[in-house]
C-alpha cells in the first residue's frame, strides 16, 4: 500500500460510502462492498482497513447477505468509528 495517512484513508472510505447505495442500511460494509465502491483490489482495501483497525477506528460486525443461490449467509463487515478525543 502507498503511504496514505490515516486521515486520507478515512476520507477516501467515507466519501465512497457516502456516495454509494449499499444493500445494508446500517453502514457496515464488506471488503467486497468497499472494493467495488473504491475501485481497489481486495488487498488494497484490507490494507486500508488494517490502518483504521490499528488506530481503533474500525468495528467488525456480522451481517447477513443473500448469495447468488438465494441462501442467507453471514458475512464479516466493517464500520468506521468516530474519532475519540485525545487524552491530555
Residue frames as a rotation matrix with the C-alpha (Angstrom) as fourth column:
UNK 1
0.586 0.811 0.000 0.00
0.811 -0.586 0.000 0.00
0.000 0.000 -1.000 0.00
UNK 2
-0.047 -0.602 0.797 1.23
0.455 -0.724 -0.519 3.50
0.889 0.338 0.308 -0.69
UNK 3
-0.745 -0.410 -0.526 1.96
0.641 -0.225 -0.734 5.97
0.183 -0.884 0.431 2.11
UNK 4
-0.038 0.820 0.571 -1.54
0.139 -0.562 0.816 7.30
0.989 0.111 -0.093 2.74
UNK 5
-0.880 -0.178 0.440 -2.20
-0.373 -0.314 -0.873 8.94
0.294 -0.932 0.211 6.08
UNK 6
-0.741 0.656 -0.143 -4.97
0.611 0.570 -0.550 7.75
-0.280 -0.495 -0.823 8.36
UNK 7
-0.257 0.651 -0.714 -6.90
-0.118 -0.755 -0.646 10.95
-0.959 -0.082 0.270 7.55
UNK 8
-0.521 0.012 -0.854 -6.61
-0.842 -0.172 0.511 10.31
-0.140 0.985 0.099 3.80
UNK 9
-0.946 0.184 -0.268 -7.78
0.121 0.964 0.236 6.72
0.302 0.190 -0.934 4.22
UNK 10
-0.533 0.787 -0.310 -10.76
0.527 0.022 -0.849 7.81
-0.662 -0.616 -0.427 6.30
UNK 11
-0.265 0.413 -0.871 -11.68
-0.534 -0.815 -0.224 10.48
-0.803 0.406 0.436 3.79
UNK 12
-0.755 -0.107 -0.647 -11.44
-0.634 0.369 0.680 8.01
0.166 0.923 -0.346 0.91
UNK 13
-0.876 0.424 -0.231 -13.60
0.452 0.888 -0.082 5.39
0.171 -0.176 -0.970 2.64
UNK 14
-0.425 0.751 -0.506 -16.15
0.383 -0.358 -0.852 7.86
-0.820 -0.556 -0.136 3.98
UNK 15
-0.411 0.239 -0.880 -16.55
-0.726 -0.670 0.157 9.51
-0.552 0.703 0.448 0.57
UNK 16
-0.857 0.068 -0.510 -17.06
-0.327 0.694 0.642 6.14
0.398 0.717 -0.573 -1.11
UNK 17
-0.746 0.599 -0.290 -19.61
0.657 0.591 -0.468 5.10
-0.109 -0.539 -0.835 1.50
UNK 18
-0.414 0.589 -0.694 -21.47
0.019 -0.756 -0.654 8.42
-0.910 -0.284 0.302 1.32
UNK 19
-0.351 0.241 -0.905 -21.87
-0.876 -0.426 0.227 8.18
-0.331 0.872 0.361 -2.45
UNK 20
-0.941 0.001 -0.337 -22.89
-0.141 0.907 0.396 4.51
0.306 0.420 -0.854 -2.53
UNK 21
0.065 0.972 0.225 -26.24
-0.966 0.005 0.259 2.84
0.251 -0.234 0.939 -2.14
UNK 22
-0.846 -0.526 -0.083 -25.29
-0.489 0.829 -0.273 -0.32
0.213 -0.190 -0.958 -0.21
UNK 23
-0.188 0.755 -0.628 -27.64
0.046 0.646 0.762 -3.24
0.981 0.115 -0.156 0.33
UNK 24
-0.101 0.053 -0.994 -27.02
0.931 0.357 -0.075 -2.99
0.351 -0.933 -0.085 4.05
UNK 25
0.455 0.405 0.793 -28.57
0.285 -0.910 0.301 0.14
0.844 0.089 -0.529 5.54
UNK 26
0.966 0.009 -0.257 -26.71
0.254 -0.199 0.947 0.07
-0.042 -0.980 -0.194 8.86
UNK 27
0.772 -0.634 -0.035 -23.44
-0.614 -0.730 -0.300 1.46
0.165 0.253 -0.953 7.45
UNK 28
0.134 -0.739 0.660 -21.40
-0.372 0.580 0.725 -1.74
-0.919 -0.343 -0.197 7.74
UNK 29
0.685 0.037 -0.728 -19.64
-0.729 0.030 -0.684 -2.84
-0.003 0.999 0.047 4.56
UNK 30
0.777 -0.433 0.457 -17.80
0.334 0.899 0.284 -5.96
-0.533 -0.068 0.843 3.48
UNK 31
-0.267 -0.925 -0.270 -14.39
0.005 -0.281 0.960 -5.83
-0.964 0.255 0.080 1.82
UNK 32
-0.485 0.175 0.857 -16.20
0.848 0.331 0.413 -6.73
-0.212 0.927 -0.310 -1.41
UNK 33
0.652 0.758 -0.020 -18.53
0.747 -0.647 -0.153 -3.71
-0.129 0.084 -0.988 -1.00
UNK 34
0.579 -0.482 -0.657 -15.61
-0.043 -0.824 0.566 -1.39
-0.814 -0.299 -0.498 -0.30
UNK 35
-0.477 -0.769 0.425 -13.57
0.371 0.262 0.891 -2.82
-0.796 0.583 0.160 -3.17
UNK 36
-0.106 0.546 0.831 -16.38
0.993 0.009 0.120 -2.05
0.058 0.837 -0.543 -5.60
UNK 37
0.821 0.491 -0.290 -17.03
0.532 -0.843 0.079 1.42
-0.206 -0.220 -0.954 -4.13
UNK 38
0.479 -0.728 -0.491 -13.38
-0.194 -0.633 0.749 2.44
-0.856 -0.263 -0.445 -4.17
UNK 39
0.922 -0.150 -0.358 -12.33
-0.335 0.158 -0.929 0.67
0.196 0.976 0.095 -7.35
UNK 40
-0.053 -0.959 0.280 -9.48
-0.995 0.027 -0.099 -1.01
0.087 -0.284 -0.955 -5.46
UNK 41
-0.248 -0.114 -0.962 -8.38
-0.198 0.978 -0.065 -4.60
0.948 0.175 -0.265 -5.08
UNK 42
0.783 0.541 -0.307 -9.45
0.126 0.346 0.930 -6.56
0.609 -0.767 0.203 -2.02
UNK 43
0.149 -0.829 -0.539 -5.86
0.956 0.260 -0.136 -6.49
0.253 -0.495 0.831 -0.77
UNK 44
-0.670 -0.375 0.641 -5.69
0.305 -0.926 -0.222 -2.70
0.677 0.047 0.735 -1.04
UNK 45
0.246 0.841 0.482 -8.97
-0.354 -0.385 0.852 -2.38
0.902 -0.380 0.203 0.86
UNK 46
0.753 0.005 -0.658 -7.77
0.511 0.625 0.590 -4.76
0.414 -0.781 0.468 3.59
UNK 47
-0.323 -0.943 -0.080 -4.58
0.851 -0.252 -0.461 -2.71
0.415 -0.217 0.884 3.93
UNK 48
-0.520 0.217 0.826 -6.59
-0.181 -0.973 0.141 0.46
0.835 -0.076 0.545 4.46
UNK 49
0.613 0.790 -0.013 -8.89
-0.213 0.182 0.960 -1.27
0.761 -0.585 0.280 6.92
UNK 50
0.333 -0.582 -0.742 -5.86
0.827 0.559 -0.068 -2.56
0.454 -0.591 0.667 8.83
UNK 51
-0.694 -0.583 0.422 -4.63
0.363 -0.790 -0.494 1.02
0.622 -0.190 0.760 9.32
UNK 52
-0.120 0.748 0.652 -8.03
-0.570 -0.590 0.572 2.03
0.813 -0.303 0.497 10.69
UNK 53
0.704 0.359 -0.612 -8.20
0.187 0.738 0.648 -1.07
0.685 -0.571 0.453 12.91
UNK 54
-0.102 -0.859 -0.502 -4.79
0.878 0.159 -0.451 -0.36
0.467 -0.487 0.738 14.41
UNK 55
-0.820 -0.147 0.553 -5.92
-0.005 -0.965 -0.264 3.21
0.572 -0.219 0.790 15.11
UNK 56
-0.805 0.549 -0.225 -9.04
0.417 0.253 -0.873 1.94
-0.422 -0.796 -0.433 16.92
UNK 57
-0.583 0.552 -0.596 -11.32
-0.624 -0.774 -0.106 3.37
-0.520 0.310 0.796 14.25
UNK 58
-0.445 0.385 -0.809 -12.85
-0.666 0.462 0.586 0.15
0.599 0.799 0.051 12.90
UNK 59
-0.232 0.475 0.849 -15.54
-0.735 0.487 -0.473 -2.12
-0.637 -0.734 0.236 14.27
UNK 60
-0.899 -0.036 -0.437 -16.09
-0.322 0.730 0.602 -5.63
0.298 0.682 -0.668 12.93
UNK 61
-0.235 0.896 0.376 -19.71
-0.740 0.086 -0.667 -6.81
-0.630 -0.435 0.643 12.74
UNK 62
-0.856 0.094 0.508 -21.60
0.333 0.853 0.403 -9.73
-0.395 0.514 -0.762 11.23
UNK 63
-0.293 0.796 -0.530 -24.25
-0.802 -0.506 -0.317 -9.04
-0.521 0.333 0.786 8.62
UNK 64
-0.133 0.315 0.940 -26.40
0.323 0.910 -0.260 -11.35
-0.937 0.269 -0.223 6.54
UNK 65
-0.397 -0.002 -0.918 -26.33
-0.804 -0.481 0.349 -11.32
-0.442 0.877 0.189 2.77
UNK 66
0.640 0.613 0.464 -28.23
-0.198 0.714 -0.671 -13.38
-0.742 0.338 0.578 0.24
UNK 67
-0.471 -0.874 0.115 -25.89
-0.140 0.203 0.969 -15.30
-0.871 0.441 -0.219 -2.05
UNK 68
-0.686 0.124 -0.717 -26.42
-0.725 -0.199 0.659 -15.98
-0.061 0.972 0.226 -5.76
UNK 69
-0.803 0.391 -0.450 -28.37
0.224 0.898 0.380 -19.17
0.553 0.204 -0.808 -4.92
UNK 70
0.044 0.878 0.476 -30.78
-0.289 -0.445 0.847 -17.18
0.956 -0.175 0.234 -2.71
UNK 71
0.401 0.020 -0.916 -29.38
0.723 0.607 0.329 -18.51
0.563 -0.794 0.229 0.56
UNK 72
0.854 -0.092 0.512 -28.79
-0.347 -0.834 0.429 -16.20
0.387 -0.544 -0.744 3.56
UNK 73
0.370 -0.801 -0.471 -25.20
0.754 0.555 -0.350 -16.27
0.542 -0.226 0.809 4.71
UNK 74
0.853 -0.158 -0.498 -23.41
0.285 -0.659 0.696 -14.40
-0.438 -0.735 -0.517 7.47
UNK 75
0.407 -0.749 0.523 -20.60
0.611 -0.203 -0.765 -12.13
0.679 0.631 0.375 6.34
UNK 76
-0.016 -0.493 -0.870 -17.99
0.877 -0.424 0.224 -10.08
-0.480 -0.760 0.439 8.17
UNK 77
0.447 0.173 0.878 -18.42
0.621 -0.766 -0.166 -6.35
0.644 0.619 -0.449 7.62
UNK 78
-0.497 -0.729 -0.471 -16.73
0.867 -0.393 -0.307 -3.24
0.038 -0.561 0.827 8.92
UNK 79
0.713 0.671 0.206 -18.00
0.620 -0.740 0.261 0.02
0.328 -0.059 -0.943 10.35
UNK 80
-0.352 -0.828 0.436 -15.85
0.469 -0.559 -0.684 3.14
0.810 -0.036 0.586 10.69
UNK 81
0.302 0.392 -0.869 -15.95
0.953 -0.104 0.284 4.53
0.021 -0.914 -0.405 14.23
UNK 82
0.852 0.008 0.523 -15.80
0.066 -0.994 -0.092 8.23
0.519 0.113 -0.847 15.09
UNK 83
-0.197 -0.979 0.053 -12.50
0.186 -0.091 -0.978 9.59
0.963 -0.183 0.200 16.32
UNK 84
0.532 0.264 -0.804 -12.08
0.816 0.094 0.571 9.59
0.226 -0.960 -0.166 20.09
UNK 85
0.873 -0.252 0.418 -11.00
-0.290 -0.957 0.028 12.84
0.393 -0.145 -0.908 21.75
UNK 86
0.057 -0.943 -0.328 -7.30
0.214 0.333 -0.918 12.78
0.975 -0.018 0.221 22.55
UNK 87
0.759 0.126 -0.639 -6.38
0.637 0.059 0.768 12.43
0.134 -0.990 -0.036 26.21
UNK 88
0.570 -0.555 0.607 -4.29
-0.297 -0.827 -0.478 15.22
0.767 0.092 -0.635 27.71
